[in-house]
Amino acid sequence: MKLYQKFPETQVITTKGPLDFYRDIFEKGKWLFLFAHPADFTPVCTTEFVGFSKVYEEFKRLNVELVGMSVDSIYSHIEWLKDIQERYGMQVPFPLIADPDKRLARLLDIIDEASGVTIRAVFLVNPEGIIRFMAYYPIEYGRKIEELLRITKAALVNYKAKVSLPVDWEPGQEVIVPAPSTIDEAQIRMKLPNAKTWYLTFKKYDELPQDQRVT
């Protein structure tokens, strides 16, 4: 899969029951945050599941469906999640996809066929089913959840307000309005108080309508 492509129309089995991405998520106006990991009962993945569980309510508040994925079986998933709850006191609240035949992994192109290992990948998909962010991580490196939340919030503001977000952007900070496409628009743009140059003009975050902001 590539950025801006359509997410596969498919159904999967999870620890919360069957899941149809389009019917159960996109058609309800929700975003999908899917994160894949190599296998159950692995050290890095265990720390990530504890971490993602802690921010589950934050994703839910943003209208984003958080979903995990692994090539292991549903029975392995159940035992692993039970182990996490018993050892760390953390009940994993989001569904975990079982993909033992690697069907979904291959649809998403996140299998290293030489080793058979699933890549530690992230997909953020909008309600139209379009991939708006994706990232790959080596199996030895844990993801920075705070940064993934920031990326998710940036994607939501871009989607709602049709603005861009500058380097190191955080909710509440200025956004960038689209660059002008004609010479007349460029000349007008230079007269605006927040214009750095004709192609770079900022807008205060609180000037966006309330329904176009995230916190």
N, C-alpha and C positions, 0 to 999 in steps of 0.2 A: 504494500500500500504506500501511497505518497500523500503528501500534504495537499489539501483541497480536493482529494478524491472522495467519492461516495463510499461510506462504510458498508461492508457486506450485509446484505439482507439475509439473515439467518437466525435460527433458533438454537439455543444452547441449554444445557442442564446445569443448574447451580445448586449450592447448598440451601438456597431458598426456594427451589423448585424451578420449573421451566421458565425461560426468559426469551422473549422475542424482542430484539433491540428496537425495531420500528414500532410495533404495536404497544409495547410496554413502556417505552422511554420517549422516542422522538415524536410519536403522534400525540403524546400528552404534553408536548411543549417543553420537555426536559432536555438537558445536556447529558452526555455520557462521558465519564472519566473512567477509562479502562486501563488498569495496570496489570501487566503480565509478569510472571516470575518463573524461574527455571523449574523449581520443584518444592514439594512440601518438606517439612522437617529440615530445612536448611537455615543456617544461622542468620544470614543477612535478611532473608525473606521474613523470618520470624520477627525481627526487629521492625521491619517495615509494616507488617500487619498490625503490630501493636501501635505504631505511629499513626497509620491511616485510621485505625479505629478511634483514636483520640480526636481526630478532626472530622469524623463522619458527619456530625451535626452541622459543622460549618459548610461542608459541601451540600448537605441537604437544604440548608437555609438559602443557598445560592441557586436552588433548583437544578442541582447537578447530581446525577445518579452515579455513585461510586461503586465500581464493580472490579473484583479481582479475577485473576485467571491463572490456571496452571495446567500442565499436561497430565497431572496425576488424576486418579479416579475420585469419584464422589465419596467413596468410603475412606480413602486416604485423607481427603479434605476434612471430613467429619472428625476423624481421630486427631488430626493436627490442630483444628480449631478448639477441640476439647482440651488438648494439651496446653494451648496458649491460655485458655481461660483458667485452667487449674494452676499453671505455673506463674502467670503474670496478672491474674485477676482481671483480665480484659476479655469481654465477650465481643467477638467480631460481629458488627451489626450489618455489614454489607454482604451481598451474595458473592460466592466464589465459584467461578466456572470450572467445570471438569472437562478436560479436553484430552483424554487418553489416546485418541487416535490422531491427535495433532491436526484435526481438520480446520479448526478456527485459526490455529497458529499459522497454518499454511495459507489460509485466505488472507491473513494479515501480513504475510511474508516476514514472520519473526522466528523462523526456525533456521538454525545453522545446521544444514543437512549433513555436513561432514561429521559433526559430533552428536547430532540429534538433540542438542540443547536449545530450549526456548530462550530467546533474547529477553532481557529485562527491559520491557518497552512500556511506553505510556501513549495513550491516544485520548485526545479531548475532541469530542464530536458535538456539533451544534444540533438544534432540533430538526434541521433539514437533512441530517445524516451526513454532513460534510465534515471531514477531518480538518480541524483548525489548529491543532498542535500535536506534534508527536516527538518522542525522544527515545533514544536507546542508551542503555547503561550496561557496562560490563557486569558479569555475574558477581564479581567481587565487591562492587561499589553500591552502597545504599543510596536511595534517592533523597533529595532535600525536599521534604514535604512542604515547608514554608514557601519555598520558591515555586513549587507546583501550584499551591494555592494562589500565589501572586499572579502566575500565568493565567490561571483560570479566571480570576477577577478581571485581568486585563482583557481577556477574550470576551468576557461578558459585556464590558463597557464598549469595546470596539463594535460588537454585534448590535448593541442597543443604540449607541450614539453616533456610530459611523465616524469615529475619531481614531487617531493613532496614539500610541503611548510612548513617551520618550524613555531614554535609558534610565534604569533603576526606578521606574515609575512605581508608585504605591497609591492605593485609593486615597483620594483627597487632594492629590497633587495635580498640577496643570496637565492638560491633554493637548494634543496637536490636531488642528483642524486640517482637512485635506488641502493639498497644494492647489493653487489656481491652475486652470487649463488654458487660459487666454492671456494675452498681454494686457488687455484692459482690466481683467480681474487682478492681475499681478500688481498693476499700478495702484488700484484701490486698496489692495491688501497691505501695501507698504505704509498706508496712512493709519492703520489700526494700531492702537496703543501696545498690543502684545506681539506685534510683528518684529521678529529678529531680522528677517529679510523677506523677500517676496514669497519664497517657498517654505518658510518656517514661521508659522504663527501659532502661538499658544492661546489656550482658552482656559479660564479658571474653572476648576472642577465644579464649584457650587453654582456655576452658570448653566450646567446641564440640568435638564428636567429631572426631578426626583426619581422617576421610574427608569432613568438611564444610568443611574449610579449604583455602585456597590460599596459596601463597607467591610 
